[in-house]
């Protein structure tokens, strides 16, 4: 059973039940009103007979009362008879208007009225009202009301079902579209979006679906970039290792190298590519640890000056090759920070490595620090800055995401393509130290990465 049919039946049943409940309530109220009207009619008939008798006493006109009694019988069929007995002048006179023989269900009311002017003169009224007849008319009225209610209820139910179907159709339409769009995305179609202008829950659901579709496209693009990067990161060093091993094999004669210097150069190249592979695998392992929440840092007092000097020395040869000046501007007198020295070195290596990729020949890279206080705690702000290409605002928004790489990646000056894991790992390490990292960059004017560490 479809959602639309379920909604239609549920809404239709709810509306029908509500209408039925309200209808029975109104029907009961109408029946009570009809019964009250019956009692009022009975009292009204007696009151009218009494008033006519009072007028007849005042005007001393017996015929007036008889005529009015006949008139009342015509107006009120339930008035079966009026027996009038006049008293005075030494004798009584009795007149009957209506049936002489009482019928079943008759209710008799006796009234005695005296002439206020002439003592001894008066009239006795015996008013016979057929309550059975009135009850029959009451039941007929109630039955008529019920029939009218059933007709209206039937029309209302049809209207409720039509409304329920239209409402269910409108409500289930975006769900149907969501199902269709999800199926298209499941079959690999990209660029699928839904348009829904309402701001209700369905609108928010469609908006969330569109964001999900957009994010899936981004993840698909990241996956392709990652596969390409992984292929490059694996193929390049493995191919280089294989080539240098073949060259080394040709340089061997009788178990000794023919050209030891060249042989050593080949060996160093192999070692460099093995280190590159090891770094790539370590990045993957660190990413897996971060995702499992297993990123561990053994914090202890560390002098940042020594770590920064080691990183600058590590990249010195590469910086010279690219004609880039890399400088350590950390004050030697700066106090120690609470950090894991290996993880801190990893952060600086990643940041400097990125700077080298995107800084043109003749550019500069420098590491600086600045102390500050916050909530009574001393912090050391560490910055890695370059005079390179800079990063666009769009790229800055996704810079620290996993597998994310900037669009200006194709404009890099030197270095491997990368996997987009370096800054993701850097952010996780800095946060594990209790700090935060941010980027300040402008296209054509360089980039500055800043993170904070607690000082001892």
Backbone torsions as a table, in degrees:
resi	resn	phi	psi	omega
1	UNK	NA	129.3	-176.8
2	UNK	-73.4	160.6	178.3
3	UNK	-62.8	-38.4	179.7
4	UNK	-59.7	-45.2	-179.7
5	UNK	-66.7	-40.6	178.3
6	UNK	-62.1	-44.2	178.5
7	UNK	-63.9	-42.7	179.8
8	UNK	-59.7	-47.2	-179.5
9	UNK	-65.6	-42.8	-178.5
10	UNK	-64.9	-46.8	-179.6
11	UNK	-67.6	-42.3	178.3
12	UNK	-61.4	-42.9	178.7
13	UNK	-64.8	-40.5	179.4
14	UNK	-64.0	-47.3	179.7
15	UNK	-65.3	-41.8	179.7
16	UNK	-63.2	-42.5	178.5
17	UNK	-63.5	-40.4	178.9
18	UNK	-64.6	-45.4	179.1
19	UNK	-63.2	-39.4	179.8
20	UNK	-65.0	-43.9	178.9
21	UNK	-62.7	-46.1	178.8
22	UNK	-64.4	-40.1	179.9
23	UNK	-62.5	-45.3	178.9
24	UNK	-64.1	-36.4	177.0
25	UNK	-63.6	-46.0	178.6
26	UNK	-65.0	-37.8	179.1
27	UNK	-64.4	-40.5	178.1
28	UNK	-66.0	-40.3	177.5
29	UNK	-64.3	-40.6	178.7
30	UNK	-65.7	-40.0	177.9
31	UNK	-63.1	-41.7	178.3
32	UNK	-64.3	-39.1	178.1
33	UNK	-64.9	-39.1	178.7
34	UNK	-64.7	-38.3	178.1
35	UNK	-67.1	-40.2	177.2
36	UNK	-64.5	-38.2	177.7
37	UNK	-64.1	-36.6	178.5
38	UNK	-62.4	-44.8	178.5
39	UNK	-64.5	-38.3	177.7
40	UNK	-64.2	-41.3	179.0
41	UNK	-60.9	-40.3	-179.5
42	UNK	-63.9	-45.4	178.2
43	UNK	-67.2	-34.4	179.9
44	UNK	-65.5	-42.0	179.3
45	UNK	-60.6	-46.9	-179.5
46	UNK	-62.3	-40.0	-179.3
47	UNK	-65.7	-39.3	-179.8
48	UNK	-67.6	-39.1	177.1
49	UNK	-64.0	-42.2	179.5
50	UNK	-62.0	-43.7	-179.2
51	UNK	-65.3	-40.7	178.4
52	UNK	-62.2	-38.1	179.3
53	UNK	-66.3	-38.8	178.4
54	UNK	-63.4	-42.8	178.1
55	UNK	-63.4	-41.0	-179.2
56	UNK	-65.2	-37.1	177.5
57	UNK	-63.5	-43.2	-178.6
58	UNK	-65.9	-41.9	-176.5
59	UNK	-89.1	-3.4	-179.4
60	UNK	52.7	48.1	-176.7
61	UNK	-128.3	102.1	-179.8
62	UNK	-67.9	-34.2	-176.2
63	UNK	-67.0	-30.7	179.0
64	UNK	-58.9	-43.3	-179.5
65	UNK	-68.4	-38.9	179.0
66	UNK	-65.3	-43.1	-179.0
67	UNK	-64.1	-41.4	-178.7
68	UNK	-69.3	-32.9	176.1
69	UNK	-63.3	-41.4	177.4
70	UNK	-65.2	-38.7	179.2
71	UNK	-62.8	-42.4	179.7
72	UNK	-65.3	-35.3	178.9
73	UNK	-66.1	-33.3	176.9
74	UNK	-71.0	-36.8	-178.5
75	UNK	-77.0	-33.0	-176.2
76	UNK	-125.3	95.3	-179.2
77	UNK	-58.7	-24.9	-179.8
78	UNK	-69.9	-17.5	176.5
79	UNK	-77.3	100.4	-172.9
80	UNK	-80.2	-39.7	177.4
81	UNK	-158.4	161.1	170.4
82	UNK	-133.5	114.9	178.9
83	UNK	-100.1	121.2	-174.1
84	UNK	-112.4	125.1	178.3
85	UNK	-123.2	113.7	178.8
86	UNK	-88.9	139.1	179.0
87	UNK	-119.0	142.3	177.2
88	UNK	136.4	165.2	179.9
89	UNK	59.4	27.8	174.5
90	UNK	77.5	1.9	178.1
91	UNK	-149.5	159.2	179.8
92	UNK	-108.7	145.1	178.6
93	UNK	-124.1	133.0	-177.3
94	UNK	-121.0	132.5	176.6
95	UNK	-129.6	145.5	179.1
96	UNK	-124.4	126.6	175.7
97	UNK	-108.8	113.6	179.5
98	UNK	115.1	-160.7	-174.4
99	UNK	-66.6	139.2	179.1
100	UNK	-82.3	-32.3	-178.1
101	UNK	-102.8	121.0	-179.2
102	UNK	-65.0	145.0	177.9
103	UNK	-100.3	164.1	179.1
104	UNK	-61.3	148.5	178.5
105	UNK	81.8	15.0	-178.3
106	UNK	-82.2	138.6	177.2
107	UNK	-120.1	120.6	-174.7
108	UNK	-103.4	138.7	178.2
109	UNK	-126.3	124.6	-178.8
110	UNK	-100.9	133.5	178.3
111	UNK	-129.7	137.1	176.5
112	UNK	-120.9	120.3	-178.8
113	UNK	-122.5	133.4	178.5
114	UNK	-107.5	147.9	178.4
115	UNK	-72.6	122.1	-177.7
116	UNK	-70.5	-15.9	-176.7
117	UNK	-99.8	-41.6	-174.9
118	UNK	-111.8	104.8	179.5
119	UNK	-61.8	147.1	179.5
120	UNK	86.0	-10.9	179.9
121	UNK	-103.6	135.3	180.0
122	UNK	-169.2	-172.3	-178.1
123	UNK	-146.3	142.0	174.5
124	UNK	-113.3	129.9	-177.9
125	UNK	-114.5	129.9	172.7
126	UNK	-114.0	103.0	-175.2
127	UNK	-98.8	117.0	180.0
128	UNK	-103.3	115.1	-179.1
129	UNK	-114.4	127.3	-178.2
130	UNK	-84.1	95.3	-179.2
131	UNK	-68.5	-28.9	177.9
132	UNK	-62.4	-40.7	177.5
133	UNK	-64.4	-40.7	179.1
134	UNK	-66.1	-36.5	178.2
135	UNK	-67.9	-35.7	177.2
136	UNK	-62.7	-44.5	177.7
137	UNK	-64.0	-36.0	177.7
138	UNK	-62.7	-47.3	-179.9
139	UNK	-62.9	-36.6	177.2
140	UNK	-64.0	-42.2	178.4
141	UNK	-64.6	-41.2	178.2
142	UNK	-64.8	-41.6	178.8
143	UNK	-64.0	-39.3	178.0
144	UNK	-64.7	-41.2	178.2
145	UNK	-63.3	-40.3	178.6
146	UNK	-63.4	-42.4	179.2
147	UNK	-62.3	-43.0	178.0
148	UNK	-62.7	-39.9	179.0
149	UNK	-63.4	-42.8	-179.5
150	UNK	-63.7	-38.8	177.7
151	UNK	-62.4	-48.8	179.7
152	UNK	-63.2	-37.6	179.5
153	UNK	-63.9	-41.4	178.5
154	UNK	-62.4	-44.3	178.1
155	UNK	-63.5	-42.2	-179.3
156	UNK	-64.5	-39.0	179.4
157	UNK	-64.5	-42.4	177.7
158	UNK	-61.2	-45.0	177.7
159	UNK	-62.3	-39.6	180.0
160	UNK	-64.8	-39.8	179.9
161	UNK	-67.2	-39.9	177.5
162	UNK	-63.9	-45.8	178.6
163	UNK	-61.9	-42.9	-179.5
164	UNK	-61.8	-39.7	179.8
165	UNK	-67.2	-42.6	178.5
166	UNK	-64.4	-42.8	-179.7
167	UNK	-65.4	-43.8	179.8
168	UNK	-65.2	-37.8	178.3
169	UNK	-62.3	-44.0	-179.6
170	UNK	-66.6	-39.7	-177.7
171	UNK	-72.9	-35.9	-176.4
172	UNK	-85.9	-13.7	-179.4
173	UNK	-59.8	-48.5	177.8
174	UNK	-64.2	-31.6	177.5
175	UNK	-66.2	-39.6	177.3
176	UNK	-64.1	-42.0	177.9
177	UNK	-65.6	-38.7	177.0
178	UNK	-61.5	-42.5	179.2
179	UNK	-62.7	-43.2	179.0
180	UNK	-63.6	-46.5	-178.9
181	UNK	-64.1	-40.1	178.5
182	UNK	-62.7	-38.6	178.2
183	UNK	-64.9	-39.9	178.6
184	UNK	-64.4	-42.7	177.6
185	UNK	-64.2	-38.1	178.2
186	UNK	-62.4	-27.6	178.0
187	UNK	-89.9	8.5	173.6
188	UNK	94.4	4.1	-179.9
189	UNK	-75.8	137.6	-178.6
190	UNK	-112.3	163.8	179.7
191	UNK	78.9	14.8	-179.6
192	UNK	-80.3	125.2	178.0
193	UNK	-138.2	155.5	177.1
194	UNK	-116.7	145.2	178.2
195	UNK	-110.7	122.3	179.2
196	UNK	-150.4	118.1	-170.1
197	UNK	-88.1	-17.5	-175.3
198	UNK	-68.7	155.1	-179.9
199	UNK	-104.8	16.6	-179.2
200	UNK	-85.8	-167.0	-177.7
201	UNK	-61.3	-37.5	179.4
202	UNK	-66.1	-40.7	177.3
203	UNK	-61.0	-41.3	178.8
204	UNK	-68.0	-34.1	176.9
205	UNK	-64.6	-43.8	178.4
206	UNK	-64.5	-41.3	178.2
207	UNK	-61.8	-43.2	177.0
208	UNK	-63.4	-37.9	178.2
209	UNK	-64.0	-42.9	179.7
210	UNK	-63.0	-40.6	177.2
211	UNK	-64.1	-39.4	178.6
212	UNK	-63.3	-43.9	179.4
213	UNK	-62.0	-40.9	178.2
214	UNK	-64.7	-42.2	179.3
215	UNK	-66.2	-36.9	177.6
216	UNK	-63.5	-38.2	177.2
217	UNK	-64.5	-42.0	178.0
218	UNK	-62.5	-43.6	-180.0
219	UNK	-65.1	-35.7	178.3
220	UNK	-65.7	-41.8	177.5
221	UNK	-65.1	-40.3	177.3
222	UNK	-62.9	-39.2	179.6
223	UNK	-62.6	-44.4	179.3
224	UNK	-63.6	-43.8	178.0
225	UNK	-62.2	-40.1	-179.2
226	UNK	-65.9	-43.8	178.9
227	UNK	-61.1	-42.1	178.5
228	UNK	-63.5	-43.3	-179.2
229	UNK	-65.6	-43.7	179.5
230	UNK	-61.8	-43.2	178.5
231	UNK	-59.3	-43.6	179.7
232	UNK	-66.3	-44.8	-177.4
233	UNK	-65.6	-28.8	178.5
234	UNK	-88.2	-44.4	-174.5
235	UNK	-67.8	-42.6	-175.3
236	UNK	-61.9	-55.0	-180.0
237	UNK	-66.9	-36.7	178.8
238	UNK	-65.1	-41.5	177.2
239	UNK	-63.8	-40.3	179.3
240	UNK	-65.7	-42.6	179.2
241	UNK	-60.5	-44.4	180.0
242	UNK	-62.7	-42.4	-179.1
243	UNK	-64.7	-45.0	-178.7
244	UNK	-68.1	-33.3	176.6
245	UNK	-64.6	-40.1	177.7
246	UNK	-64.4	-40.4	178.2
247	UNK	-65.6	-41.5	178.5
248	UNK	-63.0	-36.0	179.5
249	UNK	-64.2	-38.3	179.7
250	UNK	-71.1	-20.9	-178.9
251	UNK	-88.1	-5.3	-179.4
252	UNK	-90.6	134.7	175.5
253	UNK	-140.9	116.2	-178.7
254	UNK	65.6	27.6	177.4
255	UNK	86.1	-1.7	179.6
256	UNK	-123.1	142.3	-179.7
257	UNK	-69.8	138.4	178.6
258	UNK	-72.6	-36.5	179.9
259	UNK	-125.6	91.2	-175.2
260	UNK	-58.1	-37.0	-178.7
261	UNK	-65.2	-47.7	179.0
262	UNK	-65.5	-38.6	178.8
263	UNK	-60.1	-42.5	179.1
264	UNK	-65.3	-36.6	178.5
265	UNK	-64.5	-42.1	177.1
266	UNK	-62.6	-41.3	179.9
267	UNK	-61.7	-42.4	179.2
268	UNK	-64.3	-37.1	177.8
269	UNK	-65.3	-41.1	176.9
270	UNK	-62.1	-44.2	179.5
271	UNK	-60.3	-41.3	179.6
272	UNK	-63.0	-42.5	-179.8
273	UNK	-71.6	-33.0	174.9
274	UNK	-65.0	-40.4	177.7
275	UNK	-62.5	-38.6	178.2
276	UNK	-63.7	-44.3	177.1
277	UNK	-62.6	-42.0	179.9
278	UNK	-62.1	-42.1	178.4
279	UNK	-63.4	-40.1	179.1
280	UNK	-63.9	-44.4	179.7
281	UNK	-65.5	-38.7	177.2
282	UNK	-62.6	-38.1	176.5
283	UNK	-60.9	-43.3	178.2
284	UNK	-63.5	-42.0	179.3
285	UNK	-65.4	-41.2	177.8
286	UNK	-63.2	-39.9	178.1
287	UNK	-61.7	-42.5	178.2
288	UNK	-62.8	-40.0	177.5
289	UNK	-63.7	-42.4	-180.0
290	UNK	-61.5	-45.0	-178.5
291	UNK	-65.5	-29.4	178.0
292	UNK	-89.1	-1.2	-178.0
293	UNK	72.4	26.7	-176.7
294	UNK	-106.6	13.8	178.1
295	UNK	-68.8	114.6	-175.8
296	UNK	-113.7	140.0	177.5
297	UNK	-131.9	125.6	177.7
298	UNK	-91.5	96.2	-174.3
299	UNK	-78.7	138.5	175.5
300	UNK	-159.4	164.3	178.6
301	UNK	-61.6	127.0	-177.4
302	UNK	-134.6	135.6	174.2
303	UNK	-85.2	114.9	-176.7
304	UNK	-64.9	-30.9	-178.2
305	UNK	-56.3	-43.7	-179.1
306	UNK	-66.5	-42.0	-179.7
307	UNK	-65.6	-44.0	-179.7
308	UNK	-63.7	-40.7	178.9
309	UNK	-63.0	-39.3	179.0
310	UNK	-64.1	-41.5	-179.5
311	UNK	-67.2	-43.5	179.1
312	UNK	-60.6	-42.7	178.5
313	UNK	-64.0	-37.1	-179.5
314	UNK	-61.5	-38.6	-177.3
315	UNK	-97.5	5.7	-174.1
316	UNK	-60.6	-46.5	-178.5
317	UNK	-64.4	-43.6	-179.6
318	UNK	-65.8	-38.8	179.3
319	UNK	-64.3	-40.3	178.1
320	UNK	-64.4	-40.7	179.5
321	UNK	-60.0	-37.5	-179.9
322	UNK	-91.6	3.7	-179.8
323	UNK	57.4	45.7	178.7
324	UNK	-117.9	133.3	178.7
325	UNK	-88.6	118.2	178.8
326	UNK	-112.9	127.7	-170.9
327	UNK	-129.7	141.5	173.8
328	UNK	-101.8	108.0	-177.6
329	UNK	-106.2	20.1	178.8
330	UNK	-73.9	129.2	179.7
331	UNK	-65.2	125.5	-179.7
332	UNK	-60.7	-24.1	-178.3
333	UNK	-85.9	1.0	179.5
334	UNK	-63.2	133.5	-179.1
335	UNK	-66.0	164.4	-178.7
336	UNK	-70.8	157.9	177.2
337	UNK	-118.1	159.5	175.7
338	UNK	-84.1	109.6	-175.7
339	UNK	-159.2	162.9	170.4
340	UNK	-91.8	114.0	-172.9
341	UNK	-58.7	-38.6	-179.4
342	UNK	-69.1	-41.8	179.3
343	UNK	-69.3	-37.9	177.9
344	UNK	-63.3	-41.4	177.1
345	UNK	-62.3	-39.6	179.0
346	UNK	-61.3	-39.7	178.3
347	UNK	-62.4	-49.8	-178.2
348	UNK	-65.8	-37.8	178.6
349	UNK	-61.6	-45.0	179.8
350	UNK	-62.9	-45.2	-177.0
351	UNK	-66.8	-43.2	179.1
352	UNK	-68.1	-38.0	178.4
353	UNK	-61.2	-42.9	176.9
354	UNK	-63.5	-40.9	-179.7
355	UNK	-61.9	-40.3	179.1
356	UNK	-64.4	-33.5	-179.0
357	UNK	-66.1	-37.5	-170.1
358	UNK	-111.9	16.8	175.7
359	UNK	-109.0	125.2	-177.7
360	UNK	-73.5	169.3	178.3
361	UNK	-58.6	140.3	-177.2
362	UNK	85.0	1.0	-179.1
363	UNK	-83.4	-177.9	-176.9
364	UNK	-134.0	148.4	173.3
365	UNK	-136.0	134.5	178.5
366	UNK	-145.8	151.1	178.9
367	UNK	-110.9	126.0	-179.0
368	UNK	-130.5	163.0	177.0
369	UNK	-138.6	158.0	176.8
370	UNK	-153.5	133.6	-179.4
371	UNK	-88.6	148.3	174.7
372	UNK	-154.9	165.7	179.6
373	UNK	-117.6	146.1	177.4
374	UNK	-151.6	119.6	-178.1
375	UNK	54.5	40.1	177.2
376	UNK	79.8	-0.8	-178.9
377	UNK	-107.1	136.1	177.5
378	UNK	-84.8	136.6	178.4
379	UNK	-127.9	156.5	175.1
380	UNK	-118.2	117.7	177.6
381	UNK	-86.7	121.3	-178.9
382	UNK	-108.5	130.7	-178.6
383	UNK	-128.2	136.1	171.6
384	UNK	-115.4	114.9	-172.0
385	UNK	-124.3	147.5	178.4
386	UNK	-137.9	169.3	177.9
387	UNK	-110.2	36.0	-174.0
388	UNK	-84.8	-153.1	-173.6
389	UNK	-69.7	-26.9	-174.6
390	UNK	86.0	171.1	-176.1
391	UNK	-125.4	133.8	-179.5
392	UNK	-69.0	153.5	178.1
393	UNK	-56.6	-35.7	179.5
394	UNK	-64.6	-42.6	179.6
395	UNK	-69.4	-32.5	-179.0
396	UNK	-63.2	-31.3	-178.2
397	UNK	-65.9	-29.1	-175.6
398	UNK	-116.7	17.0	-170.7
399	UNK	-63.7	-38.3	-174.9
400	UNK	-96.2	12.7	177.5
401	UNK	-82.6	155.7	-179.7
402	UNK	-66.8	133.6	178.9
403	UNK	66.8	8.6	-178.3
404	UNK	-81.5	135.8	176.4
405	UNK	-136.5	142.8	-177.4
406	UNK	-71.3	158.7	179.0
407	UNK	-67.9	-26.6	179.7
408	UNK	-80.6	11.1	178.1
409	UNK	-61.1	-30.0	-179.8
410	UNK	-72.9	-12.7	-178.4
411	UNK	-97.0	10.1	-175.5
412	UNK	-62.3	152.7	-178.0
413	UNK	-86.5	-43.4	-177.0
414	UNK	-152.1	168.0	175.9
415	UNK	99.5	166.8	-179.5
416	UNK	-74.3	166.9	-177.4
417	UNK	-63.0	-36.4	-179.5
418	UNK	83.5	163.5	-177.9
419	UNK	-109.9	-4.5	-177.6
420	UNK	77.8	20.1	179.8
421	UNK	-103.7	-19.5	-172.6
422	UNK	-57.6	-53.8	-177.5
423	UNK	-70.4	-30.1	174.4
424	UNK	-61.6	-43.1	178.5
425	UNK	-69.7	-40.4	178.5
426	UNK	-58.3	-46.7	-179.4
427	UNK	-60.9	-43.0	-179.7
428	UNK	-64.5	-40.0	-179.8
429	UNK	-66.2	-45.5	179.9
430	UNK	-61.4	-42.6	179.2
431	UNK	-66.8	-33.5	176.5
432	UNK	-66.4	-23.1	175.3
433	UNK	-85.6	-0.4	-179.3
434	UNK	85.1	16.6	-179.3
435	UNK	-116.7	-174.7	177.1
436	UNK	-133.0	157.3	178.6
437	UNK	-126.4	144.1	179.3
438	UNK	-141.3	167.6	-179.3
439	UNK	-129.1	140.2	174.7
440	UNK	-125.9	118.8	-174.4
441	UNK	-153.0	152.4	176.1
442	UNK	-144.0	133.5	-176.3
443	UNK	-56.8	130.6	178.8
444	UNK	82.1	-3.8	-176.5
445	UNK	-125.5	11.3	175.5
446	UNK	93.6	179.3	-175.0
447	UNK	-137.0	146.5	178.4
448	UNK	-134.1	114.8	174.1
449	UNK	-95.3	131.7	-176.0
450	UNK	-129.8	133.4	173.0
451	UNK	-142.7	156.7	-176.6
452	UNK	-113.5	147.0	177.1
453	UNK	-133.4	143.4	177.7
454	UNK	-73.2	137.8	178.3
455	UNK	-94.0	153.9	-179.2
456	UNK	-73.9	NA	NA
